[in-house]
Amino acid sequence: MDIEEIRQLYTRGPLRLRYVPHATVEARKDGLVRSHFLEALLDGEMIEDYGQSALLLYFTEEAHLPYHVVIDYFPDAMTLVFITTYIPSSDLWEKGWKKRKRKSTRKG
């Protein structure tokens, strides 16, 4: 996914934005609002690229809390869909919130 191209499309206007209900519900649970989605889109760091989808990292301005936003891009429809957003758990993410922790395969 070319995040810079998507940002330019959004800034120029032809890109449509959609929010799946799950994204809005999960955002509210963590105290996030729609403006947080756009901040991540415009200024966030892409930490995982899945081709048509991506995971972005950004921080709230108010409390500098990390949050992740998952997006899907449909170039034929000129549409970007916000799939989910959440505050990452330190149980699942390494310090810095950019890498997932590896699951231990050792049996105790």
N, CA, C and O atoms as a GROMACS GRO file, in nm:
protein
  432
    1MET      N    1   0.085  -0.117   0.000
    1MET     CA    2   0.000   0.000   0.000
    1MET      C    3   0.090   0.124   0.000
    1MET      O    4   0.187   0.132   0.075
    2ASP      N    5   0.056   0.218  -0.083
    2ASP     CA    6   0.130   0.344  -0.090
    2ASP      C    7   0.055   0.449  -0.008
    2ASP      O    8  -0.036   0.516  -0.057
    3ILE      N    9   0.093   0.461   0.118
    3ILE     CA   10   0.022   0.551   0.210
    3ILE      C   11   0.033   0.697   0.166
    3ILE      O   12  -0.059   0.776   0.187
    4GLU      N   13   0.147   0.734   0.106
    4GLU     CA   14   0.163   0.873   0.060
    4GLU      C   15   0.066   0.905  -0.053
    4GLU      O   16   0.010   1.015  -0.057
    5GLU      N   17   0.046   0.811  -0.143
    5GLU     CA   18  -0.051   0.830  -0.250
    5GLU      C   19  -0.192   0.846  -0.194
    5GLU      O   20  -0.268   0.931  -0.239
    6ILE      N   21  -0.225   0.764  -0.097
    6ILE     CA   22  -0.358   0.772  -0.035
    6ILE      C   23  -0.377   0.906   0.034
    6ILE      O   24  -0.484   0.966   0.024
    7ARG      N   25  -0.274   0.954   0.102
    7ARG     CA   26  -0.283   1.086   0.167
    7ARG      C   27  -0.306   1.196   0.064
    7ARG      O   28  -0.384   1.288   0.088
    8GLN      N   29  -0.238   1.188  -0.049
    8GLN     CA   30  -0.257   1.288  -0.154
    8GLN      C   31  -0.397   1.281  -0.212
    8GLN      O   32  -0.459   1.385  -0.237
    9LEU      N   33  -0.448   1.161  -0.232
    9LEU     CA   34  -0.584   1.146  -0.283
    9LEU      C   35  -0.686   1.205  -0.186
    9LEU      O   36  -0.782   1.270  -0.228
   10TYR      N   37  -0.664   1.184  -0.058
   10TYR     CA   38  -0.756   1.240   0.042
   10TYR      C   39  -0.747   1.393   0.041
   10TYR      O   40  -0.850   1.461   0.043
   11THR      N   41  -0.626   1.446   0.037
   11THR     CA   42  -0.606   1.592   0.040
   11THR      C   43  -0.666   1.658  -0.084
   11THR      O   44  -0.723   1.767  -0.074
   12ARG      N   45  -0.654   1.594  -0.200
   12ARG     CA   46  -0.708   1.651  -0.324
   12ARG      C   47  -0.859   1.635  -0.333
   12ARG      O   48  -0.924   1.710  -0.406
   13GLY      N   49  -0.917   1.540  -0.261
   13GLY     CA   50  -1.061   1.531  -0.257
   13GLY      C   51  -1.128   1.413  -0.321
   13GLY      O   52  -1.243   1.385  -0.285
   14PRO      N   53  -1.067   1.338  -0.415
   14PRO     CA   54  -1.147   1.232  -0.477
   14PRO      C   55  -1.163   1.106  -0.391
   14PRO      O   56  -1.242   1.019  -0.426
   15LEU      N   57  -1.090   1.096  -0.282
   15LEU     CA   58  -1.097   0.975  -0.200
   15LEU      C   59  -1.215   0.983  -0.103
   15LEU      O   60  -1.230   1.080  -0.029
   16ARG      N   61  -1.299   0.879  -0.106
   16ARG     CA   62  -1.412   0.872  -0.012
   16ARG      C   63  -1.368   0.793   0.110
   16ARG      O   64  -1.292   0.697   0.100
   17LEU      N   65  -1.418   0.834   0.224
   17LEU     CA   66  -1.389   0.766   0.350
   17LEU      C   67  -1.514   0.697   0.400
   17LEU      O   68  -1.624   0.753   0.394
   18ARG      N   69  -1.496   0.576   0.450
   18ARG     CA   70  -1.606   0.500   0.510
   18ARG      C   71  -1.558   0.446   0.644
   18ARG      O   72  -1.439   0.418   0.662
   19TYR      N   73  -1.649   0.432   0.736
   19TYR     CA   74  -1.619   0.380   0.870
   19TYR      C   75  -1.711   0.262   0.896
   19TYR      O   76  -1.833   0.278   0.901
   20VAL      N   77  -1.654   0.143   0.912
   20VAL     CA   78  -1.740   0.030   0.947
   20VAL      C   79  -1.785   0.050   1.092
   20VAL      O   80  -1.712   0.108   1.172
   21PRO      N   81  -1.904   0.003   1.126
   21PRO     CA   82  -1.952   0.022   1.264
   21PRO      C   83  -1.855  -0.028   1.370
   21PRO      O   84  -1.841   0.033   1.476
   22HIS      N   85  -1.788  -0.139   1.342
   22HIS     CA   86  -1.692  -0.194   1.438
   22HIS      C   87  -1.585  -0.090   1.473
   22HIS      O   88  -1.546  -0.079   1.589
   23ALA      N   89  -1.538  -0.016   1.375
   23ALA     CA   90  -1.433   0.085   1.398
   23ALA      C   91  -1.481   0.192   1.495
   23ALA      O   92  -1.409   0.230   1.587
   24THR      N   93  -1.601   0.238   1.474
   24THR     CA   94  -1.656   0.343   1.561
   24THR      C   95  -1.679   0.292   1.702
   24THR      O   96  -1.650   0.363   1.799
   25VAL      N   97  -1.731   0.171   1.715
   25VAL     CA   98  -1.757   0.114   1.847
   25VAL      C   99  -1.627   0.093   1.923
   25VAL      O  100  -1.616   0.131   2.039
   26GLU      N  101  -1.528   0.033   1.858
   26GLU     CA  102  -1.400   0.008   1.925
   26GLU      C  103  -1.330   0.139   1.962
   26GLU      O  104  -1.267   0.148   2.067
   27ALA      N  105  -1.342   0.239   1.877
   27ALA     CA  106  -1.282   0.369   1.907
   27ALA      C  107  -1.343   0.427   2.034
   27ALA      O  108  -1.271   0.473   2.124
   28ARG      N  109  -1.475   0.426   2.042
   28ARG     CA  110  -1.543   0.481   2.159
   28ARG      C  111  -1.502   0.410   2.288
   28ARG      O  112  -1.486   0.473   2.392
   29LYS      N  113  -1.485   0.277   2.280
   29LYS     CA  114  -1.444   0.200   2.398
   29LYS      C  115  -1.312   0.251   2.456
   29LYS      O  116  -1.290   0.249   2.577
   30ASP      N  117  -1.224   0.298   2.366
   30ASP     CA  118  -1.092   0.346   2.409
   30ASP      C  119  -1.084   0.497   2.420
   30ASP      O  120  -0.975   0.553   2.438
   31GLY      N  121  -1.198   0.564   2.410
   31GLY     CA  122  -1.199   0.710   2.423
   31GLY      C  123  -1.150   0.782   2.299
   31GLY      O  124  -1.109   0.898   2.307
   32LEU      N  125  -1.154   0.716   2.184
   32LEU     CA  126  -1.111   0.777   2.059
   32LEU      C  127  -1.233   0.823   1.980
   32LEU      O  128  -1.342   0.769   1.996
   33VAL      N  129  -1.213   0.922   1.896
   33VAL     CA  130  -1.321   0.978   1.814
   33VAL      C  131  -1.276   0.978   1.667
   33VAL      O  132  -1.162   0.945   1.637
   34ARG      N  133  -1.367   1.014   1.577
   34ARG     CA  134  -1.338   1.009   1.434
   34ARG      C  135  -1.218   1.094   1.394
   34ARG      O  136  -1.145   1.059   1.301
   35SER      N  137  -1.196   1.204   1.462
   35SER     CA  138  -1.079   1.286   1.426
   35SER      C  139  -0.949   1.210   1.447
   35SER      O  140  -0.850   1.237   1.379
   36HIS      N  141  -0.948   1.115   1.539
   36HIS     CA  142  -0.829   1.033   1.559
   36HIS      C  143  -0.800   0.946   1.436
   36HIS      O  144  -0.684   0.923   1.403
   37PHE      N  145  -0.904   0.897   1.370
   37PHE     CA  146  -0.886   0.819   1.248
   37PHE      C  147  -0.812   0.902   1.143
   37PHE      O  148  -0.715   0.857   1.082
   38LEU      N  149  -0.860   1.025   1.123
   38LEU     CA  150  -0.800   1.111   1.021
   38LEU      C  151  -0.658   1.152   1.057
   38LEU      O  152  -0.572   1.159   0.969
   39GLU      N  153  -0.633   1.178   1.184
   39GLU     CA  154  -0.497   1.212   1.226
   39GLU      C  155  -0.401   1.098   1.194
   39GLU      O  156  -0.290   1.121   1.145
   40ALA      N  157  -0.443   0.976   1.221
   40ALA     CA  158  -0.358   0.859   1.192
   40ALA      C  159  -0.338   0.844   1.041
   40ALA      O  160  -0.228   0.814   0.996
   41LEU      N  161  -0.444   0.864   0.965
   41LEU     CA  162  -0.433   0.854   0.820
   41LEU      C  163  -0.333   0.956   0.765
   41LEU      O  164  -0.249   0.922   0.682
   42LEU      N  165  -0.343   1.078   0.811
   42LEU     CA  166  -0.261   1.186   0.755
   42LEU      C  167  -0.119   1.190   0.809
   42LEU      O  168  -0.027   1.229   0.737
   43ASP      N  169  -0.100   1.152   0.934
   43ASP     CA  170   0.032   1.168   0.996
   43ASP      C  171   0.088   1.043   1.061
   43ASP      O  172   0.201   1.043   1.110
   44GLY      N  173   0.010   0.935   1.063
   44GLY     CA  174   0.055   0.814   1.130
   44GLY      C  175   0.162   0.739   1.053
   44GLY      O  176   0.187   0.765   0.935
   45GLU      N  177   0.224   0.647   1.122
   45GLU     CA  178   0.328   0.562   1.063
   45GLU      C  179   0.266   0.428   1.026
   45GLU      O  180   0.200   0.364   1.108
   46MET      N  181   0.290   0.384   0.902
   46MET     CA  182   0.242   0.253   0.862
   46MET      C  183   0.340   0.151   0.919
   46MET      O  184   0.458   0.149   0.882
   47ILE      N  185   0.290   0.065   1.009
   47ILE     CA  186   0.379  -0.032   1.073
   47ILE      C  187   0.361  -0.174   1.019
   47ILE      O  188   0.448  -0.259   1.038
   48GLU      N  189   0.249  -0.199   0.953
   48GLU     CA  190   0.228  -0.328   0.886
   48GLU      C  191   0.154  -0.301   0.756
   48GLU      O  192   0.055  -0.228   0.753
   49ASP      N  193   0.205  -0.360   0.649
   49ASP     CA  194   0.146  -0.344   0.516
   49ASP      C  195   0.096  -0.481   0.471
   49ASP      O  196   0.174  -0.575   0.459
   50TYR      N  197  -0.034  -0.491   0.447
   50TYR     CA  198  -0.095  -0.616   0.405
   50TYR      C  199  -0.137  -0.613   0.258
   50TYR      O  200  -0.216  -0.697   0.215
   51GLY      N  201  -0.086  -0.518   0.182
   51GLY     CA  202  -0.126  -0.505   0.042
   51GLY      C  203  -0.237  -0.405   0.028
   51GLY      O  204  -0.211  -0.285   0.016
   52GLN      N  205  -0.360  -0.451   0.030
   52GLN     CA  206  -0.477  -0.364   0.021
   52GLN      C  207  -0.510  -0.301   0.156
   52GLN      O  208  -0.582  -0.201   0.162
   53SER      N  209  -0.458  -0.358   0.262
   53SER     CA  210  -0.484  -0.311   0.399
   53SER      C  211  -0.353  -0.270   0.465
   53SER      O  212  -0.244  -0.305   0.419
   54ALA      N  213  -0.366  -0.195   0.573
   54ALA     CA  214  -0.247  -0.153   0.647
   54ALA      C  215  -0.284  -0.123   0.791
   54ALA      O  216  -0.400  -0.095   0.824
   55LEU      N  217  -0.182  -0.128   0.876
   55LEU     CA  218  -0.196  -0.093   1.017
   55LEU      C  219  -0.114   0.031   1.041
   55LEU      O  220   0.006   0.033   1.013
   56LEU      N  221  -0.177   0.135   1.094
   56LEU     CA  222  -0.111   0.262   1.121
   56LEU      C  223  -0.096   0.282   1.271
   56LEU      O  224  -0.178   0.236   1.350
   57LEU      N  225   0.009   0.352   1.308
   57LEU     CA  226   0.034   0.389   1.448
   57LEU      C  227   0.037   0.539   1.459
   57LEU      O  228   0.100   0.608   1.379
   58TYR      N  229  -0.034   0.589   1.559
   58TYR     CA  230  -0.029   0.732   1.588
   58TYR      C  231  -0.050   0.751   1.738
   58TYR      O  232  -0.080   0.654   1.809
   59PHE      N  233  -0.036   0.873   1.786
   59PHE     CA  234  -0.048   0.902   1.929
   59PHE      C  235  -0.148   1.016   1.948
   59PHE      O  236  -0.150   1.113   1.872
   60THR      N  237  -0.232   1.003   2.051
   60THR     CA  238  -0.326   1.111   2.080
   60THR      C  239  -0.250   1.235   2.120
   60THR      O  240  -0.148   1.228   2.190
   61GLU      N  241  -0.300   1.347   2.077
   61GLU     CA  242  -0.235   1.474   2.111
   61GLU      C  243  -0.253   1.506   2.259
   61GLU      O  244  -0.163   1.558   2.324
   62GLU      N  245  -0.371   1.474   2.311
   62GLU     CA  246  -0.406   1.510   2.449
   62GLU      C  247  -0.316   1.440   2.551
   62GLU      O  248  -0.256   1.507   2.636
   63ALA      N  249  -0.306   1.308   2.544
   63ALA     CA  250  -0.234   1.232   2.647
   63ALA      C  251  -0.115   1.154   2.590
   63ALA      O  252  -0.048   1.080   2.663
   64HIS      N  253  -0.090   1.171   2.462
   64HIS     CA  254   0.017   1.100   2.392
   64HIS      C  255   0.005   0.947   2.407
   64HIS      O  256   0.104   0.876   2.423
   65LEU      N  257  -0.121   0.900   2.401
   65LEU     CA  258  -0.148   0.756   2.406
   65LEU      C  259  -0.133   0.698   2.266
   65LEU      O  260  -0.178   0.758   2.169
   66PRO      N  261  -0.069   0.581   2.254
   66PRO     CA  262  -0.058   0.518   2.123
   66PRO      C  263  -0.193   0.459   2.082
   66PRO      O  264  -0.271   0.414   2.166
   67TYR      N  265  -0.218   0.462   1.953
   67TYR     CA  266  -0.334   0.388   1.902
   67TYR      C  267  -0.306   0.339   1.761
   67TYR      O  268  -0.228   0.399   1.686
   68HIS      N  269  -0.370   0.230   1.727
   68HIS     CA  270  -0.358   0.167   1.596
   68HIS      C  271  -0.487   0.187   1.519
   68HIS      O  272  -0.597   0.187   1.576
   69VAL      N  273  -0.472   0.204   1.389
   69VAL     CA  274  -0.586   0.214   1.299
   69VAL      C  275  -0.562   0.118   1.183
   69VAL      O  276  -0.456   0.121   1.121
   70VAL      N  277  -0.660   0.033   1.154
   70VAL     CA  278  -0.652  -0.057   1.041
   70VAL      C  279  -0.738   0.000   0.929
   70VAL      O  280  -0.854   0.034   0.948
   71ILE      N  281  -0.677   0.009   0.809
   71ILE     CA  282  -0.747   0.064   0.693
   71ILE      C  283  -0.745  -0.036   0.578
   71ILE      O  284  -0.655  -0.119   0.567
   72ASP      N  285  -0.847  -0.027   0.493
   72ASP     CA  286  -0.855  -0.100   0.366
   72ASP      C  287  -0.872   0.004   0.257
   72ASP      O  288  -0.950   0.098   0.270
   73TYR      N  289  -0.796  -0.014   0.148
   73TYR     CA  290  -0.806   0.080   0.037
   73TYR      C  291  -0.857   0.006  -0.087
   73TYR      O  292  -0.805  -0.099  -0.124
   74PHE      N  293  -0.960   0.064  -0.150
   74PHE     CA  294  -1.019   0.008  -0.270
   74PHE      C  295  -1.000   0.109  -0.383
   74PHE      O  296  -1.084   0.197  -0.403
   75PRO      N  297  -0.889   0.096  -0.459
   75PRO     CA  298  -0.856   0.197  -0.560
   75PRO      C  299  -0.960   0.210  -0.670
   75PRO      O  300  -0.984   0.321  -0.718
   76ASP      N  301  -1.022   0.101  -0.711
   76ASP     CA  302  -1.123   0.109  -0.818
   76ASP      C  303  -1.242   0.194  -0.776
   76ASP      O  304  -1.304   0.261  -0.859
   77ALA      N  305  -1.274   0.192  -0.649
   77ALA     CA  306  -1.387   0.270  -0.597
   77ALA      C  307  -1.342   0.402  -0.535
   77ALA      O  308  -1.424   0.481  -0.488
   78MET      N  309  -1.209   0.426  -0.535
   78MET     CA  310  -1.153   0.547  -0.473
   78MET      C  311  -1.207   0.562  -0.330
   78MET      O  312  -1.252   0.670  -0.291
   79THR      N  313  -1.203   0.454  -0.254
   79THR     CA  314  -1.260   0.450  -0.120
   79THR      C  315  -1.159   0.394  -0.021
   79THR      O  316  -1.092   0.294  -0.048
   80LEU      N  317  -1.150   0.459   0.092
   80LEU     CA  318  -1.069   0.411   0.204
   80LEU      C  319  -1.165   0.377   0.317
   80LEU      O  320  -1.250   0.458   0.354
   81VAL      N  321  -1.151   0.257   0.371
   81VAL     CA  322  -1.240   0.211   0.477
   81VAL      C  323  -1.160   0.196   0.606
   81VAL      O  324  -1.056   0.130   0.608
   82PHE      N  325  -1.210   0.256   0.712
   82PHE     CA  326  -1.152   0.238   0.844
   82PHE      C  327  -1.216   0.114   0.904
   82PHE      O  328  -1.336   0.110   0.927
   83ILE      N  329  -1.133   0.012   0.931
   83ILE     CA  330  -1.182  -0.116   0.978
   83ILE      C  331  -1.192  -0.120   1.129
   83ILE      O  332  -1.294  -0.163   1.183
   84THR      N  333  -1.089  -0.075   1.198
   84THR     CA  334  -1.090  -0.071   1.344
   84THR      C  335  -0.985   0.025   1.394
   84THR      O  336  -0.897   0.068   1.320
   85THR      N  337  -0.996   0.058   1.518
   85THR     CA  338  -0.893   0.134   1.588
   85THR      C  339  -0.897   0.092   1.734
   85THR      O  340  -1.001   0.056   1.788
   86TYR      N  341  -0.780   0.098   1.796
   86TYR     CA  342  -0.771   0.055   1.935
   86TYR      C  343  -0.640   0.103   1.995
   86TYR      O  344  -0.545   0.135   1.924
   87ILE      N  345  -0.638   0.108   2.127
   87ILE     CA  346  -0.515   0.134   2.200
   87ILE      C  347  -0.448  -0.001   2.220
   87ILE      O  348  -0.506  -0.090   2.282
   88PRO      N  349  -0.326  -0.018   2.169
   88PRO     CA  350  -0.261  -0.149   2.178
   88PRO      C  351  -0.225  -0.188   2.320
   88PRO      O  352  -0.194  -0.103   2.404
   89SER      N  353  -0.230  -0.317   2.346
   89SER     CA  354  -0.199  -0.371   2.478
   89SER      C  355  -0.050  -0.403   2.488
   89SER      O  356   0.010  -0.458   2.396
   90SER      N  357   0.010  -0.368   2.600
   90SER     CA  358   0.151  -0.400   2.622
   90SER      C  359   0.173  -0.552   2.634
   90SER      O  360   0.286  -0.599   2.625
   91ASP      N  361   0.066  -0.627   2.655
   91ASP     CA  362   0.076  -0.773   2.657
   91ASP      C  363   0.100  -0.830   2.517
   91ASP      O  364   0.157  -0.938   2.502
   92LEU      N  365   0.056  -0.756   2.415
   92LEU     CA  366   0.065  -0.805   2.279
   92LEU      C  367   0.168  -0.733   2.192
   92LEU      O  368   0.210  -0.785   2.089
   93TRP      N  369   0.208  -0.613   2.235
   93TRP     CA  370   0.296  -0.530   2.153
   93TRP      C  371   0.425  -0.496   2.228
   93TRP      O  372   0.425  -0.473   2.348
   94GLU      N  373   0.535  -0.493   2.153
   94GLU     CA  374   0.665  -0.455   2.207
   94GLU      C  375   0.663  -0.305   2.242
   94GLU      O  376   0.577  -0.230   2.196
   95LYS      N  377   0.759  -0.264   2.324
   95LYS     CA  378   0.775  -0.123   2.356
   95LYS      C  379   0.791  -0.046   2.225
   95LYS      O  380   0.866  -0.088   2.137
   96GLY      N  381   0.723   0.064   2.213
   96GLY     CA  382   0.723   0.142   2.090
   96GLY      C  383   0.601   0.117   2.004
   96GLY      O  384   0.572   0.194   1.913
   97TRP      N  385   0.527   0.009   2.032
   97TRP     CA  386   0.397  -0.024   1.972
   97TRP      C  387   0.403  -0.057   1.824
   97TRP      O  388   0.301  -0.054   1.756
   98LYS      N  389   0.524  -0.088   1.772
   98LYS     CA  390   0.539  -0.115   1.629
   98LYS      C  391   0.552  -0.263   1.595
   98LYS      O  392   0.528  -0.302   1.480
   99LYS      N  393   0.589  -0.345   1.691
   99LYS     CA  394   0.608  -0.488   1.665
   99LYS      C  395   0.526  -0.570   1.762
   99LYS      O  396   0.520  -0.541   1.882
  100ARG      N  397   0.464  -0.673   1.708
  100ARG     CA  398   0.390  -0.766   1.792
  100ARG      C  399   0.488  -0.851   1.871
  100ARG      O  400   0.595  -0.887   1.822
  101LYS      N  401   0.450  -0.884   1.993
  101LYS     CA  402   0.532  -0.975   2.072
  101LYS      C  403   0.517  -1.115   2.015
  101LYS      O  404   0.410  -1.155   1.969
  102ARG      N  405   0.624  -1.187   2.019
  102ARG     CA  406   0.619  -1.327   1.973
  102ARG      C  407   0.557  -1.411   2.082
  102ARG      O  408   0.584  -1.393   2.201
  103LYS      N  409   0.474  -1.503   2.040
  103LYS     CA  410   0.414  -1.595   2.137
  103LYS      C  411   0.515  -1.702   2.171
  103LYS      O  412   0.583  -1.756   2.084
  104SER      N  413   0.523  -1.731   2.297
  104SER     CA  414   0.615  -1.835   2.344
  104SER      C  415   0.564  -1.972   2.302
  104SER      O  416   0.446  -2.004   2.321
  105THR      N  417   0.653  -2.052   2.246
  105THR     CA  418   0.615  -2.187   2.208
  105THR      C  419   0.661  -2.288   2.312
  105THR      O  420   0.636  -2.408   2.299
  106ARG      N  421   0.727  -2.238   2.413
  106ARG     CA  422   0.777  -2.324   2.520
  106ARG      C  423   0.662  -2.366   2.610
  106ARG      O  424   0.581  -2.284   2.652
  107LYS      N  425   0.656  -2.494   2.639
  107LYS     CA  426   0.552  -2.544   2.729
  107LYS      C  427   0.612  -2.556   2.868
  107LYS      O  428   0.724  -2.604   2.886
  108GLY      N  429   0.536  -2.510   2.965
  108GLY     CA  430   0.587  -2.505   3.102
  108GLY      C  431   0.540  -2.618   3.180
  108GLY      O  432   0.573  -2.630   3.298
   0.00000   0.00000   0.00000
